[in-house]
Amino acid sequence: MIRGDTVTLRPITADDIALLEGWWSNPDFGGEYNTFALHHPGSIARNFQEHGYLTDERATLLIFAKDEGWVGEISYRTVPLGPAISTKVYELGITVAPHQRGRGYGAAAQRLLAAYLFATYPIARVQATTDIANIGEQKALERAGFTREGVLRQAQFRAGSWHDLVIYSKLRGE
């Protein structure tokens, strides 16, 4: 577990599979910015058996708030920015449950996970992208200490059209 002042991040357990199946099959959970392909029935259990949603290359963790219980999920994955291992960065992704948004849990979780990644891996950079219209997530990333770097034009195909993404980063020591 990764404990912070307001949230705790913990790995997925076998007991969480039914909860995740419900979240990831509910289009309202991800909202308009996480509308990607459908999940195959049983894929969550198969992936859990294969790697437990926790490797050095990628992971999904559940977000728990002290007085609220689960509030969402956060993930990281490696993104190569060149051919050498020294060019590896981690990219964060997050979904906060609709009824928990706007309470600071997203910023707290992203700040906590970035600190964990810097303390655990020899990396210099953590980054995140979000839809250019997702102002709430942009504010959460800024509250978590990330810096807006620019716009990736038509970088993501989602919900039938191309979307611009804003890219943010946090460097070791920031």
Residue pairs with C-beta under 8 A, 6 or more apart in sequence:
1 8
1 9
1 10
1 11
2 8
2 9
2 10
2 61
2 112
2 113
2 116
4 108
4 109
4 111
4 112
5 108
6 65
6 66
6 104
6 105
6 108
7 63
7 64
7 65
7 66
7 71
7 105
7 108
7 109
7 112
8 63
8 64
8 66
9 61
9 62
9 63
9 64
9 74
9 109
9 112
9 113
9 116
10 61
10 62
10 64
11 52
11 53
11 54
11 59
11 61
11 62
12 20
12 48
12 52
12 53
12 54
12 60
12 61
12 62
14 48
16 62
17 44
17 45
17 48
19 70
20 44
20 73
21 39
21 44
23 29
23 73
23 95
23 97
24 30
24 39
24 44
25 38
25 39
27 35
28 98
29 95
29 97
29 98
30 95
31 95
31 98
32 159
33 130
33 131
33 133
33 134
33 137
33 158
34 95
35 158
35 159
36 158
47 53
53 59
53 60
53 61
54 60
54 61
56 121
57 77
57 78
58 75
58 76
58 77
58 78
59 75
59 76
60 73
60 74
60 75
61 73
61 74
61 75
61 113
62 70
62 72
62 73
63 70
63 71
63 72
63 73
63 74
63 94
63 96
63 105
63 109
64 70
64 71
65 71
65 100
65 103
65 105
68 100
68 105
70 97
71 96
71 97
71 100
71 103
71 105
72 94
72 95
72 96
72 97
72 100
72 105
72 106
72 109
73 94
73 95
74 92
74 93
74 94
74 95
74 109
74 110
74 113
75 92
75 93
75 94
76 90
76 91
76 92
76 93
76 113
76 117
76 126
77 90
77 91
77 93
78 88
78 89
78 90
78 91
79 88
79 89
79 90
79 91
79 127
80 87
80 88
81 87
81 88
81 89
88 123
89 123
89 124
89 125
89 126
89 127
90 117
90 121
90 123
90 125
90 126
90 127
91 126
91 127
91 128
91 129
92 110
92 113
92 114
92 126
92 127
92 128
93 128
94 106
94 109
94 110
94 128
94 137
94 140
96 105
96 106
96 109
101 136
102 136
104 140
104 143
106 136
106 137
106 140
106 144
107 139
107 140
107 141
107 143
107 144
108 144
110 128
110 140
110 141
110 144
110 146
111 143
111 144
111 145
113 126
114 126
114 144
114 145
114 146
114 170
117 123
117 126
118 126
118 172
123 172
124 171
124 172
125 169
125 170
125 171
125 172
126 146
126 169
126 170
127 146
127 167
127 168
127 169
127 170
128 141
128 146
128 167
128 168
128 169
129 152
129 155
129 156
129 165
129 166
129 167
129 168
130 137
130 138
130 141
130 165
130 166
130 168
131 137
131 156
131 158
131 163
131 164
131 165
131 166
132 151
132 163
132 164
132 165
132 166
133 163
138 148
138 166
138 168
141 148
141 168
142 148
142 168
144 170
145 170
145 174
146 168
146 169
146 170
147 168
147 169
147 170
147 174
148 166
148 167
148 168
149 167
149 168
149 169
150 166
150 167
151 164
151 165
151 166
151 167
152 164
152 165
152 166
152 167
153 164
154 162
154 163
154 164
155 162
155 163
155 164
155 165
156 162
156 163
156 165
157 163
